[in-house]
Amino acid sequence: MKRKALFIINPVSGGKNKDGVPELVQKYVDTTIFDYDIEFTTGIFHANGLAKAAVGEYDIVVAVGGDGTVNEVASGIVNSDTTLGVIPYGSGNGLSRFLNIPMNAEDAFKTLNLARAITIDAGKMNGQWFFNMAGMGFDAHISHVFAHGSDKRGFVSYFKSSIKEISTYQSKNYHIEIDGVPYDREAFMLSMANSSQYGNNAHVSPTASVQDGLLDVCIIKPFPLWRFPEMGLRMFTKTADSSKYVEIIKGKHIHITRHQEGPIHLDGEPQVAGTNIDIEVVPNALNVIVGASYKE
C-alpha cells in the first residue's frame, strides 16, 4: 500500500525561491511508494494548521523550508503516528544538518524516498515546542534584531549582525535550576540544545543527542571581545565544550529566573518572554526521516 505524503512549502524561508519545488517533487518523489499533495503557506502559523489537519490523513508531512518551518510543522504532528520529513530550504537548517539530511534538494528527495525514520526527543519552553535549539541572551537578541530588520536571512547577514551588536550587548544574570540543582550564572548566552548545533554547522554542544531524554543547558559565559573569533572557530570545529567560557549541564527539567523580560527564541524564531521560564524535555515525541549516514 502506498504511503500518503503532504508537502508544506514555505515560500519565504531562507530568502530562497521555491516556485520550482512542485516540479522537483514531481521529478524526484518515488510515486511507486508515495501518493502526495502540495500546499504553500500564506503566513505565520499556516504551516502549523496544515500539519495538524494532516494527522490521521497523511503518513508523512514534509516541511520544505528552514528551522522555523520545521518547528511549525513538527509542532502540528508531535506526539502522533505521523512522520516528519524535511527538504532543507532555510538559512541555517540546524536540525536537518544534525540528522544528516542532505542540503542538496535532489539528494534530500532521495533520502525522503528511503524513508528511514527514527523517534527523537523534543523540548518545551513555557509550553511551546522546540526540536533543535531554544535559548535566550545574545542569540535571541540577534534573532530579534533580524526579525525587525531588513537584512536577508543567511550566514553572512547573521555574522555581520553579530559583529555589529556584540560590542554593545550586555551579559545578564540568571538563576538556573536544573533537575532541582541551583546555579547562579552571568551569561552572554543560554542555549537549550536538543541537537548539537544552531545551524550552518555551528555546534554549541558537540555531545548533544536527540535521543537521550535530556537537554543540554549551554551556558556561554562573558568573554573578552577579542576572543570572539576563537569562540566562533570552536563552534565550527566542535570544540566549544572545551572552552573555559562554556559550561554544559544536561538535564530534564530546567527553570530560569532573570531580572527582566526580554527576547527568547525557539528554533531561531524570536519572541518576548517574562522573567520566569520553564523548559522540559519530552522524550520520544517525534518521528522523523533522517539521512542515510545518520548514526543513532
Steps between C-alpha positions, in 0.01 A plus 500: 500500500631846410570752772343845489727803522414868535763755395467831686707766324590829666559737205697757703733288720870562460439763234505221240257475208290186517279541193671200346455266796178336368691402185777353718241304697356366175846412368659339804229355725461127444133466405517123539537570872313827554184678405544866580340842526664844511405810697666843506477697823358851492612634837616430852351189669343385171747211482405400853130492415561297185713252695242456775230433242725243331521273806297189429475591131867477399781265599774757441494879513797662331621846603660685209678791665731578789500437874201730555293309246616170648392626843151593378447170321651285774295681766189398307581128484695449825384207715322338206568210264566745215864527390687822421700533181721800420621652175742768629445843349588725792795715595641282780323163479629396843287192562534380141878523513511319834287217358724479191223597261674621181493872427474427128131477403538200269687301764250607768218357288694176458536486879126550529438207267712276724271597789742400775325633811601529864323641806655807662450706813352848498519793737241734643565856610210656689274242335621563145678232299855511368689219331851627435596791725343761724656771706545850625777752511707610203367252242141587591593869478641448148188305396289790629714753306465288185123477535465878520760587238522498124804272462455176311539181701820304457833432666672812364221731621493324837877540537486869408220562751697315768809714441289815512310411818762322709688813609194647671322187622505455878510156661217421743471329837290185521386269777483154345358184656580178316319195639476681834866603523549881512761694302552877497678610186583811304455397139556652158267236365291209629414225252280196554640250252307198381734457204860614507479800268330830428532454125765544231702235692561729798502249789447645846461162671696235308382206714128581486265221393139520383438152644643513854197643681702805602556861401846656511494830688785693339618795705720732294675720755618855432826498304740770378391646168832410341420133559183514290671347191634218718151429640363484148781272383437265791138461392597414144762248621272339762724606788274756673461271802875518571499880538523642851222739399254218428325293766261222395262328744261230383153478651131429458328785681642853492365814663662837427439824683631831364462861613293628209306380199676476169551306177504123481505278194359159415681339206624845401157666500496795743242611750494681834459317831483602863730449796409136573564237237429127526665252266456124484593213273230274358661168407404308186267776383552512123552255215735646239668380181879525527792484260650167402824584683334601829623287791265439792 
